[in-house]
Amino acid sequence: MIQVDGARVRTDLLERSRERAFATSLFIATVIAFVLRTAYLGSVPAGMDGAEAKVAFNAWLIGLTGNDEYGTFLGLSSPRIDGYGLPLFTLAAVPFTAIIGPSTLAVRLPAALAGALTVAPLGVLAWGLTGSRVSGIGAGGLLAISTWHLQISRTGDGASLGLLALIVAVLSIVEVTRRNSRATQLRSQVSFGLLGVGGVAVAAFSHPATMVVTPFIIALASMVRWRRGARTQPTAVAGSRWIVVCLVLASTSASAFSWSIHGIVAIDPDPARNAREVIVDATVSRRVGFALPPTPFDWLAGFTESLQSPASVSARVAIDAYASVFDPTFLFTRGDHNRRRHAGEGGQSGLIEVPLLATGVWTLLVSGKWRRPGWALTTGWLLLAPIPAVLNLARGDSSSAIAMVPAFIMLEASGLVRVLHFARRRSRFLIPPVVRRNVDWVSELADPASRRRLYAIDGPARVPAGYRSVIIGRGEDGRAAVHLIAAGPE
């Protein structure tokens, strides 16, 4: 505690001011996200596709009878023989269909709300991983206007709800493993642990992509975060280790259980179809297009046979499915084959995101930040996200690769911070960074009003009697200045 002109001022006042600015910025970004995701929601995209019709009908039926079209209570264990939907998103749509009816707007509203509510958790997560509030604000703002996230937030298939739950689960791990944890915060840690368990359960039962990838990302986050804090965690909070272990086990169990009931069919009505087609084509081309080589090359013939075996072909198809997600034509130019899943022909990322993403990747590689725990988690998240495409043995689309969105946004936020730093350095040549003026200690400090003002000292000057130091602050015009701190009890 310090005293300035008889008034007590807390030393953490500046910190609280920054936290308020951070929260206000994320709130504004959430409002923008809500407006963009709900405007003309019933008509854009045009019409209701099969997945949305399935969810709308079952949600309406559950609201009337408590059972879905298969007669299963709340649809929790219904066979997804047509590959549409997972139960939690259908349940989320029940109150909307009860009020509005089984319409396009009713089935898309829960997805739009989940998409808008994702802004703040991602901003907090980016702040926790990078240690930069600017990066957190940038992540929230970029997600609010992200083309890719807008796609999944305006379609009633549960993708935005699953992504929100996944981000909340990872955020709970970050909070549980904070370095400044103490035994008195055990209740808070348990609360975050329960929040994480709920997040992994919702992610596992909301969308096929998050159902598959959640255990991998949760395990990576737990490993990276615990290794980060293992040397600094006091023994009094050893219970946090068990919370992290429970989160890993919960995510694995929830995904395995969901997969056993819905997973194989939910991802693809015939999951082996793609592999079978490729294997058959490869076998036919091998038999028709290749003649046996001369005797000296028998070993080569055996090698060729092994490359054309079903296992080898399936492996190549899986690798191609994984690599297709990082294809620039998928990310920035064309998008996937389903026109309903991307806006126009702009690909999954908008024009504003491309330079920021490139800057973020360049900064990550050149600066060596990829070695830091937060960026190690972000990079690993990005590399693990296309796993659903591998298991599906089909080229990636914006629905199966949605788990990449948070990692991409955090990379773009890093690029935005880099651009802002560059602009700030350049602006110093145009705008004076400090308002400079001489301080007349005798006359100006006699006036109580002037003593509360912000000063900038031009040239050497001693702090007058009664004042112990000065701090850098901001004047009314927003530029840097120096604040006189009165001597007083701490």
C-alpha positions in Angstrom: 0.0 0.0 0.0 1.3 3.5 -0.9 -0.1 6.9 -0.1 -0.4 9.7 -2.7 -1.7 13.1 -1.4 -3.3 11.5 1.6 -5.2 8.9 -0.5 -4.4 5.2 -0.2 -3.7 3.5 -3.5 -3.3 -0.3 -3.8 -0.1 -1.5 -5.5 -2.1 -3.9 -7.7 -4.3 -1.1 -9.1 -2.6 -1.2 -12.4 -3.0 -5.0 -12.6 -6.7 -4.8 -11.9 -7.1 -2.1 -14.5 -5.4 -4.4 -17.1 -7.6 -7.3 -16.1 -10.7 -5.1 -16.5 -9.5 -4.0 -19.9 -8.8 -7.7 -20.8 -12.3 -8.8 -19.7 -14.0 -5.9 -21.5 -12.2 -6.6 -24.7 -13.2 -10.3 -24.6 -16.8 -9.3 -23.9 -16.9 -7.0 -26.9 -15.4 -9.8 -29.0 -18.1 -12.1 -27.7 -20.8 -9.7 -28.7 -19.3 -9.3 -32.2 -19.2 -13.1 -32.5 -22.8 -13.5 -31.4 -24.0 -10.9 -34.0 -22.0 -12.6 -36.8 -23.2 -16.1 -35.9 -26.9 -15.3 -35.4 -27.6 -12.8 -38.2 -29.9 -14.4 -40.9 -29.2 -17.7 -39.2 -32.3 -19.4 -40.5 -31.5 -18.7 -44.1 -27.7 -18.7 -44.4 -26.7 -21.3 -45.3 -29.8 -21.9 -47.4 -31.9 -24.8 -46.6 -31.6 -27.6 -44.0 -29.2 -30.5 -44.8 -29.7 -34.1 -43.7 -27.7 -33.9 -40.5 -29.7 -30.8 -39.4 -33.0 -32.4 -40.3 -32.0 -35.4 -38.2 -31.1 -33.4 -35.2 -34.2 -31.2 -35.5 -36.6 -34.1 -35.7 -35.1 -36.1 -32.9 -34.8 -33.0 -30.6 -38.5 -32.2 -31.3 -39.5 -35.8 -30.7 -37.5 -36.0 -27.4 -39.2 -32.8 -26.2 -42.6 -34.4 -26.8 -42.0 -38.0 -25.7 -38.6 -38.2 -24.0 -37.5 -40.8 -26.6 -35.9 -40.4 -30.1 -37.0 -42.0 -33.3 -35.5 -45.3 -32.3 -37.4 -45.3 -29.0 -34.3 -44.7 -26.9 -34.6 -42.5 -23.8 -33.1 -39.1 -24.7 -31.3 -40.7 -27.6 -28.3 -41.4 -25.5 -27.6 -44.9 -26.9 -29.4 -44.9 -30.2 -27.6 -46.6 -33.1 -26.4 -43.9 -35.6 -27.0 -46.1 -38.6 -27.1 -43.1 -40.9 -24.0 -41.4 -39.5 -25.8 -38.2 -38.3 -25.4 -36.5 -35.0 -24.3 -37.3 -31.5 -26.7 -37.2 -28.5 -25.6 -34.1 -26.5 -26.0 -31.6 -29.3 -29.5 -33.1 -30.0 -30.3 -32.6 -26.4 -29.0 -29.0 -26.5 -31.5 -28.4 -29.4 -34.5 -29.7 -27.4 -35.6 -26.4 -25.7 -35.1 -24.5 -29.0 -37.3 -26.9 -31.0 -39.9 -26.9 -28.2 -40.2 -23.1 -28.4 -39.6 -22.5 -32.2 -40.5 -25.9 -33.6 -38.3 -28.3 -35.6 -37.0 -25.5 -37.9 -33.6 -24.6 -39.3 -33.3 -21.7 -36.9 -34.0 -23.9 -33.9 -31.4 -26.5 -34.7 -28.7 -23.8 -35.5 -29.2 -21.6 -32.5 -27.4 -23.8 -30.0 -24.4 -24.1 -32.4 -24.3 -20.3 -32.8 -24.5 -19.7 -29.1 -21.7 -22.2 -28.4 -19.6 -20.6 -31.1 -20.0 -17.1 -29.5 -19.3 -18.4 -26.0 -16.0 -19.9 -27.3 -14.4 -16.5 -27.6 -13.7 -15.8 -24.0 -12.3 -19.3 -23.0 -10.0 -19.2 -26.0 -8.8 -15.7 -25.1 -8.1 -16.8 -21.5 -6.4 -20.0 -22.7 -4.1 -18.0 -25.1 -3.2 -15.7 -22.2 -2.4 -18.6 -20.0 -0.2 -20.4 -22.6 1.7 -17.3 -23.9 1.6 -15.0 -20.8 0.5 -12.1 -23.0 -2.9 -10.4 -22.5 -2.5 -8.9 -26.0 -2.2 -12.4 -27.4 -5.3 -13.4 -25.5 -7.3 -10.4 -26.7 -6.1 -11.1 -30.3 -7.1 -14.7 -30.1 -10.6 -13.9 -28.9 -11.0 -11.2 -31.5 -9.7 -13.3 -34.4 -11.9 -16.2 -33.4 -14.9 -13.9 -33.4 -14.4 -13.1 -37.1 -12.7 -16.4 -38.2 -14.2 -17.7 -41.4 -13.7 -21.3 -40.4 -15.3 -20.9 -37.0 -18.2 -19.0 -38.5 -18.8 -22.0 -40.8 -19.2 -24.5 -38.0 -21.1 -22.1 -35.8 -23.8 -21.6 -38.4 -24.4 -25.3 -39.0 -26.4 -27.5 -36.6 -24.1 -30.5 -36.3 -22.5 -30.0 -32.8 -19.0 -29.0 -34.0 -19.0 -25.7 -32.2 -20.3 -27.2 -29.0 -17.6 -29.9 -29.1 -14.9 -27.4 -29.7 -16.1 -25.2 -26.8 -16.0 -28.2 -24.5 -12.5 -29.1 -25.6 -11.1 -25.6 -25.0 -12.7 -25.5 -21.6 -11.1 -28.9 -20.7 -7.7 -27.8 -21.8 -8.1 -24.5 -19.9 -9.0 -26.4 -16.7 -5.7 -28.3 -17.0 -3.8 -25.0 -17.4 -5.5 -23.6 -14.2 -5.0 -26.7 -12.2 -1.2 -26.8 -12.9 -0.5 -23.1 -12.3 2.9 -22.4 -10.7 1.4 -20.2 -8.0 -0.9 -22.9 -6.7 -1.1 -23.3 -3.0 -2.8 -25.8 -0.6 -5.5 -23.2 0.2 -6.5 -23.3 -3.5 -7.3 -27.0 -3.5 -11.0 -26.3 -3.6 -10.5 -24.2 -6.7 -8.4 -26.9 -8.3 -11.0 -29.5 -7.6 -13.6 -27.1 -9.2 -11.5 -26.7 -12.3 -11.0 -30.5 -12.4 -14.7 -31.1 -12.3 -15.2 -28.5 -15.0 -12.6 -30.3 -17.1 -14.3 -33.6 -16.6 -17.6 -32.1 -17.8 -15.7 -30.6 -20.8 -14.3 -33.9 -22.0 -17.7 -35.6 -21.6 -19.4 -32.9 -23.7 -16.6 -33.0 -26.3 -16.9 -36.8 -26.5 -20.7 -36.8 -27.0 -21.2 -33.7 -29.2 -19.2 -34.2 -32.4 -17.2 -37.1 -34.0 -14.1 -35.0 -34.5 -13.8 -33.9 -30.9 -14.8 -37.3 -29.7 -11.7 -38.8 -31.4 -9.1 -36.1 -30.8 -10.0 -35.0 -27.2 -8.0 -37.8 -25.4 -4.9 -37.1 -27.4 -5.0 -33.3 -26.7 -5.8 -33.7 -23.0 -2.9 -36.2 -22.6 -0.5 -33.8 -24.4 -1.7 -30.8 -22.3 -1.4 -32.8 -19.1 2.1 -33.9 -19.9 3.4 -30.5 -21.1 1.8 -28.5 -18.2 2.9 -30.9 -15.5 6.5 -31.0 -16.7 6.4 -27.2 -16.8 5.4 -27.0 -13.1 6.9 -30.2 -11.6 10.1 -28.4 -10.4 8.3 -25.5 -8.9 5.1 -27.0 -7.6 5.1 -27.1 -3.8 4.5 -30.5 -2.2 1.3 -29.1 -0.6 -0.5 -29.2 -4.0 0.5 -32.7 -4.9 -3.2 -33.4 -5.2 -3.2 -31.5 -8.5 -1.3 -34.5 -9.9 -4.3 -36.7 -9.2 -6.7 -34.2 -10.7 -4.7 -34.2 -14.0 -4.6 -38.0 -14.0 -8.4 -38.0 -13.5 -8.8 -35.7 -16.4 -6.8 -37.9 -18.7 -8.7 -41.0 -17.6 -12.0 -39.2 -18.0 -11.3 -38.0 -21.5 -10.1 -41.5 -22.6 -13.1 -43.3 -21.0 -15.6 -40.8 -22.4 -14.3 -41.0 -25.9 -14.0 -44.8 -25.8 -17.5 -45.2 -24.5 -18.9 -42.7 -27.1 -16.9 -44.5 -29.8 -18.3 -47.9 -28.8 -21.8 -46.7 -29.1 -21.7 -44.0 -31.9 -18.2 -43.5 -33.1 -17.6 -45.8 -36.0 -20.9 -45.1 -37.6 -21.0 -41.4 -36.7 -17.7 -40.6 -38.6 -18.6 -42.6 -41.7 -21.7 -44.8 -42.3 -19.3 -47.3 -43.9 -15.8 -46.6 -42.4 -14.0 -49.2 -44.5 -15.4 -48.0 -47.8 -12.6 -45.5 -48.6 -9.9 -48.0 -47.8 -11.6 -50.8 -49.7 -12.0 -48.7 -52.8 -8.3 -47.7 -52.8 -7.2 -51.2 -52.1 -9.3 -52.6 -54.9 -8.0 -50.0 -57.4 -4.4 -50.6 -56.4 -4.8 -54.4 -56.7 -6.4 -54.1 -60.1 -3.8 -51.8 -61.4 -1.1 -54.0 -60.0 -2.5 -57.1 -61.8 -3.2 -55.3 -65.1 -0.5 -52.7 -65.4 2.5 -54.5 -64.1 4.4 -57.4 -65.7 6.8 -59.5 -63.7 10.3 -58.1 -63.8 13.3 -60.1 -65.0 14.7 -62.7 -62.7 17.6 -60.6 -61.4 15.0 -58.2 -60.0 12.9 -60.7 -58.0 13.7 -58.7 -54.8 12.2 -55.6 -56.4 9.1 -57.5 -57.4 8.6 -58.6 -53.8 9.1 -55.0 -52.7 6.4 -53.9 -55.2 4.1 -56.6 -54.0 4.5 -55.4 -50.4 3.7 -51.8 -51.4 0.5 -52.9 -53.1 -0.7 -55.0 -50.1 -3.9 -53.9 -48.3 -1.9 -52.8 -45.2 0.5 -50.6 -47.3 -2.3 -49.1 -49.3 -4.3 -48.3 -46.2 -1.2 -46.7 -44.6 -0.7 -44.5 -47.6 -4.4 -43.5 -47.7 -4.2 -42.6 -44.0 -1.0 -40.5 -44.6 -2.7 -38.8 -47.5 -5.8 -38.0 -45.4 -3.6 -36.5 -42.7 -1.5 -34.4 -45.1 -4.6 -33.1 -47.0 -5.7 -31.1 -44.0 -2.5 -29.0 -44.3 -2.9 -28.6 -48.0 -2.9 -24.9 -48.8 -5.7 -25.4 -51.3 -7.8 -26.7 -48.4 -6.8 -24.0 -45.9 -6.6 -20.9 -48.0 -7.8 -21.3 -51.5 -10.5 -23.9 -52.3 -11.7 -25.4 -49.1 -13.2 -28.9 -49.0 -15.6 -30.5 -51.4 -18.7 -29.7 -49.4 -19.8 -26.2 -50.4 -22.1 -25.9 -47.3 -19.0 -26.2 -45.1 -17.1 -23.2 -46.4 -18.0 -19.6 -47.2 -17.7 -19.0 -50.9 -14.5 -20.2 -52.5 -12.2 -18.6 -49.9 -11.1 -21.8 -48.2 -11.2 -22.4 -44.5 -9.2 -19.2 -43.6 -10.0 -15.6 -44.6 -7.6 -13.3 -46.3 -6.8 -11.4 -43.1 -5.8 -14.6 -41.4 -3.2 -15.7 -43.9 -0.5 -13.0 -43.2 -1.0 -13.2 -39.5 -0.7 -17.0 -39.6 2.4 -16.8 -41.7 3.9 -14.2 -39.3 3.0 -16.4 -36.3 4.6 -19.5 -37.8 7.7 -17.6 -38.7 8.0 -16.1 -35.3 7.5 -19.5 -33.7 10.3 -21.0 -35.7 12.8 -18.2 -35.7 12.5 -17.1 -32.1 12.6 -20.6 -30.7 9.3 -20.1 -28.9 8.3 -23.6 -29.9 10.5 -24.9 -27.1 8.4 -23.1 -24.5 5.6 -25.2 -22.8 2.7 -23.1 -24.0 3.9 -23.1 -27.6 4.8 -26.8 -27.4 1.2 -27.5 -26.5 -0.1 -25.3 -29.3 2.1 -26.9 -31.9 1.2 -30.4 -30.6 -2.4 -29.5 -30.7 -2.1 -28.5 -34.3 -0.4 -31.7 -35.3 -2.9 -34.0 -33.4 -6.0 -32.3 -34.7 -6.2 -34.1 -38.1 -6.4 -37.6 -36.4 -10.1 -37.9 -37.2 -9.3 -37.7 -40.9 -6.7 -40.4 -40.5 -9.2 -42.8 -38.8 -11.8 -42.0 -41.4 -9.4 -42.7 -44.3 -10.8 -39.7 -46.2 -9.4 -36.4 -47.2 -9.9 -33.8 -44.6 -12.9 -31.4 -44.5 -13.7 -28.4 -42.3 -15.8 -30.6 -40.0 -13.3 -33.4 -39.3 -10.5 -30.9 -38.8 -12.3 -28.5 -36.6 -9.9 -29.2 -33.6 -7.2 -27.3 -35.6 -9.1 -24.0 -35.1 -7.8 -23.1 -31.6 -4.2 -23.8 -32.5 -4.5 -21.8 -35.7 -6.1 -18.9 -33.9 -3.4 -18.8 -31.3 -0.7 -18.8 -34.0 -2.5 -15.9 -35.7 -2.7 -14.0 -32.4 1.1 -14.5 -32.0 1.5 -13.0 -35.5 -0.7 -10.1 -34.6 1.4 -9.3 -31.5 4.5 -9.4 -33.7 2.9 -7.0 -36.2 1.8 -4.6 -33.4 5.3 -4.6 -31.9 6.7 -3.8 -35.3 4.2 -1.0 -35.8 5.0 0.4 -32.4 8.7 0.5 -33.1 8.1 2.3 -36.4 5.7 4.8 -34.8 8.4 6.1 -32.5 9.9 7.9 -35.5 6.6 9.7 -36.1 5.0 10.3 -32.7 7.0 11.2 -29.6 6.5 8.3 -27.1 6.7 10.6 -24.1 5.3 14.1 -23.4 8.4 15.9 -22.1 8.2 18.9 -19.8 10.2 20.4 -17.0 8.8 20.1 -13.5 8.9 23.2 -11.3 9.0 21.3 -8.0 8.3 24.4 -5.8 5.3 25.9 -7.6 3.6 22.8 -9.1 3.9 20.5 -6.1 2.3 23.2 -3.9 -1.0 22.6 -5.8 -2.7 19.4 -4.7 -4.4 19.0 -8.0 -1.2 19.2 -10.0 0.4 16.6 -7.7 -2.1 14.0 -9.0 -1.1 14.6 -12.6 1.3 12.6 -14.6 4.7 14.1 -15.3 7.5 13.4 -17.7 10.9 14.6 -16.5 13.1 16.3 -19.0 16.7 16.2 -17.9 18.1 15.4 -14.4 15.9 16.2 -11.5 15.7 14.9 -8.0 12.5 13.6 -6.4 11.2 16.3 -4.0 10.9 15.8 -0.3 8.0 13.7 0.7 8.1 11.5 -2.4 10.0 8.3 -2.6 9.9 7.3 -6.2 8.3 7.7 -9.6 6.6 5.1 -11.8 5.9 5.0 -15.5 2.3 5.5 -16.3 0.1 7.0 -19.0 -1.2 10.5 -19.2 -4.6 11.6 -20.3 -3.5 11.6 -23.9 -2.5 8.0 -23.6 1.2 8.5 -23.9 3.8 7.4 -21.4 4.7 9.7 -18.5 6.0 9.5 -14.9 3.8 9.4 -11.8 5.1 10.8 -8.5 4.7 8.3 -5.6 4.5 9.8 -2.1 6.5 8.3 0.7 4.2 6.4 3.1 3.5 3.0 4.7 3.6 0.0 2.4 
